[in-house]
Amino acid sequence: MEKIKIGYLADGPWSHLAFEKLISDETIEIAFIVPRSDTNDSTLKEFAEKYNIDYLFPVKINTEEFIVKANSYKLDLLVSMSFNQIFRSTILKVPKFGVINCHAGKLPFYRGRNILNWALINDEKEFGITVHYVDEGIDTGDILLQRSYTISDEDTYSSLLNIAYTECANILYDAIKEIQNGTSKRIVQNTIHPIGFYCGRRGAGDEIINWNQTSRAIFNFVRSIDKPGPMATTNIRGNEVKINRARIVKNAPCYIGTNGQLLAKTEQGFLVKTADNFLEILEIESEATLKVGDKLGL
């Protein structure tokens, strides 16, 4: 089998297991590593030193300087994993087999940012991981491999993140091997759905709970941003309350009440009124002492 030479443009914990899987294959040569320009990731630099791989930082990938540098390596493939620069046409032409990216979303749906959070917010029963060719669009290139993973009510952002770290490494490796073996296939995204959709980046303020939503919607919201996310946030008497875990109360009757009000203390937490019934809040971080009758909100 001919060796395949790749450039690895990557960052953060998403990229670590994938790197270890790739470097363990003697038929895959990692020519260089390029982290994000704002990287806080020391692990990739340590990998580069350990395995005597060029570590290029900082880099703007679409500049003429980097194009010349990348061409000098005579690459077969550029591999993107949690990288945050847009690839323009010139850099896309550098490697023999193009540029591929691993995306924790089921393309052509869930393009964009913060996909695992949005999948939980949308009450999805599965999420996807896709390896696709990079074109000049955002997450629009042809699909090489795509796999789906079940989401249960026990899952949270934290649990999906752990699955994604492992499975991104596995599917990326398998996609590279298919390219190396000449067995890869390309699926045009608009043959799956003509439009698809995008998810926007989540930012400051997006963690605030809207108690006028249903229990199911708030439950999904809380678990979508649990630790290591920012945690769902509300307010009580001017004090911030962070909620890390909630539970649906089975067979709770629907009725009209005061949304956001603390209704009762339970063995493990509190019941809070929602738009339809009530939700049990289990894990909180707060300087305030919560009391039955308190109204949560802004």
N, C-alpha and C positions, 0 to 999 in steps of 0.2 A: 504494500500500500504506500502510495506517495505521501510524503509529509505535507501538511498544510500549514502555511505561515499566516498568523493573524496578528492584527493590532487590537489591543483591548482598551476600549474607552469605557470607563466604568467608575463606580464610586459606591462607598457605603456597604452595609452588611448584605445588600442584595448581591453584590459582586464577589464576595469572599468565597462562599461555597462553590460558586461557578468556577472561579479561578483555580481552586484546589482540584476540582474535577478535571479541568482542562490540562493543568500542568502535570497531572499524573499519567497522561497519555503521551507516550514517547513519539507518536506520529503527529502531534500537534505542537507547533512551535509558537510561543508568544514572543513576538519581536519587540514589542514595547507596551507600556501601560500609560494611558493618559487619564488622569482623574478630572473631576469637575474643577473649574477655575476657583470656586469657593470651597474647596474640599476641607473637611476636618478629619479625613480618613487617613490614619497613619498605617493601617494594616496593609494596604496595597503597596505603599512605599517599602515597607518591611519585606513584602513578598518579592518586590523588584530586586532588593539588595540580596535577599537569600538565594534567588535563582539567577542572578546576574542578568536581569532584564532591564533594558533602557526605560527610565522613568522620565517622561516628558511633562514638564510643568513649569509655568503655566502655558497653556496652548489655546489658541483660537483656531479651530480646525479648518476654517474656510479661507484662511490667509494664504497668500502665495508662498510664504515662508514654510508653513506646515505642509502644504501640498508637495513642495520640493522634497522636504524631509521624508514624508510618508512614501513618496515614489522611490526613494533611495532604498527602501527596505524590500521592494519587490514583493508586496503582500498578495496573498491569495484572497484574504477576507478581512474586513473590519467588523468588529463585534462590539455592539453597544449594550451595556447593562447598567441601568440607572444613571445614564448620562444625560446631561441637560442642554446640550447645544444642538441647534438645528443644522442638519446636513444639507449643503447646497450641491448643485450639480457637479461642480469640479471635484470635490472630495469623493462623491459617489462613484466617480469613474476611476479612482486610483487603484482599488484592489481588483484582481482578476475576476472574482465571483461577486463583487459588490459589497454592500454593507447590510448587516442584519442586526435586528434589535429584539430583545426579549421584553415583552410587555405583559404585566399582570392584569390583563383584561381580555374578554372574549370578543376580539375584533370581528366585524366592524362596529360592534357595540362597545361601550366603555373605552372609547378612545380618550386621550387626555390625561388628567392628573387625579391623584388620590382615589384610585379605582376601588381599592378594597373597602374604603370608607363608604363610597357611594353605593357599592353593591349591597352592603348591609342596610344602609338607609332605605334602599329600594326594595328591601325584603326579598332579595333574590334567594333562590334555593340552590344555586351553584355559582361559582365564579370560574373564569377561564384564565389560562396563561397561553400566550401566543408568541411564537417566534416568526417574525415577518421581515421581508426585505424593506429597507428604508428607501423611500423616494422623497421627492421635494415637498410632499404633504406632511401632515402630522398624523402618524399612526395609520397611514392609508396604503402602504405597500403590500405587495402580494404575500400571502400567508405560506409559510413552510410547514409549520407544525402548530397544532392547537389541542389543548387538553382541558378537560373540565373537572372540577372538584366540588363535592357536595358541601353545602352550607346547612347546618342544623341550627336549632334555637340555642344550642349550647355554645355555638361559635361566637367569637368576638373579633374585633380588629386584631388583637394580640394573637389569637389562635390562627387566623387566616394568614397573618404575617409570617408566622413560623412555617406554615405549609408552603407559602410562596417562596420563602428563602430556599427551601430544599428543592421544590419542584421546578423553580426557574433554572436552577443549576442543572437539573436532570434534562429538561426539555431543550435547553440551549446546547448542551453537549450532544444530545441526539441529533439536533438539527445540523450542527457542524459536521458530525460524522456522515450524515446523509449527503451533504454537499461534497465532502471529501470522497465518498464512495461513488458519487455520480448518480445517486438514487433519489435525490430531492425532487419534489414536485411543487408547483406554484399554484395557489388558489387566489384568483382575483377577488378582492373583497366585495365588489358590487354584484358578484354572482351569488353571494350569500344574502345580502340586503342592499338595495340600490342607494340607500342613504346612510344608515347606521346612526350613531350619535356620539357626542362629545360630553365629557365631564369637566367642569371647571375646577381650578385649584381652590382648595379650602384655605381660609385665612382667619385672621383675628376677628372674633365676634360670631363666627359660624358655630361655635361650641355652645351657644346659649339655647336653652330648652324653651320650646313653645308649649306651654301646658294646655293650650287650646287644641292640641292634636290628640288623636286617639292613643290609648294605651299601647297598642301595637306599634304605632309610629314612634312614640317616645322610647319604647323598649329598644327598637331598632337603632334609634339615634344614639342612645346611651352606649350600646355595645359597639357601635361603629367607630367610636373615638375613645375607647377605654385605653388605659396605659399600654404601650408607651405613647398613645395619643394625648391630646390636651385634656381629656375627660369632659363630659357634658356638664354644663355650668348653669346654676340658677342663683338667686339672691334671696336672702332672708334678713330683714331689718338692717339692710346696708352691708351685710356680710356675704361674701362669696361662698357658695357651696358647690363643691365638685362631686359629681356622682360617677362612680366607676362601674357599678353593676346594679341592674334592676331585674325584676322577674315579673312575668305575666301572671296574674292571678286567674287560675282556671275557673271558668263558669261564673265569673263576676258579672252581676246584672248591670244593664245599662240604665242610667238615670241622670237627671239634671242636678247639678250641684255647683259648687264654687271651684272652678278649675284651678289647680295648683295648690289647693289647701291640704295640709296634713290632717288626715282623718283619724288615724289610730296608730299606736305603736304595736309592732309585732315582735316576735321572739328574736328576729334577725334584723329588723329595720323599721320602716314606716310605710303606711299606705298613703298615697297621694292621689287626689281626684284628678282625672283627666277628662277629655271631651266626652268619652263614652262611659267609662266606669272608673276603675282605679288601678294603680300600678304599685308594686312593692319595691321600695328603694332599699338596697342591701348594703352597699359600700359607699361611704361618703368621706370627704375631707373638708372640714370646716372649722372655723374658730367660733362659730355660733352654736348655741345649744338649741336643738330643735325641739319644739313642743307641739303637741296636738292642738290644732286650731290655727297654727301659723300659716300664712299665705306665702308660698314661694313665687318668685317672679322677678321682674325688673324693678 
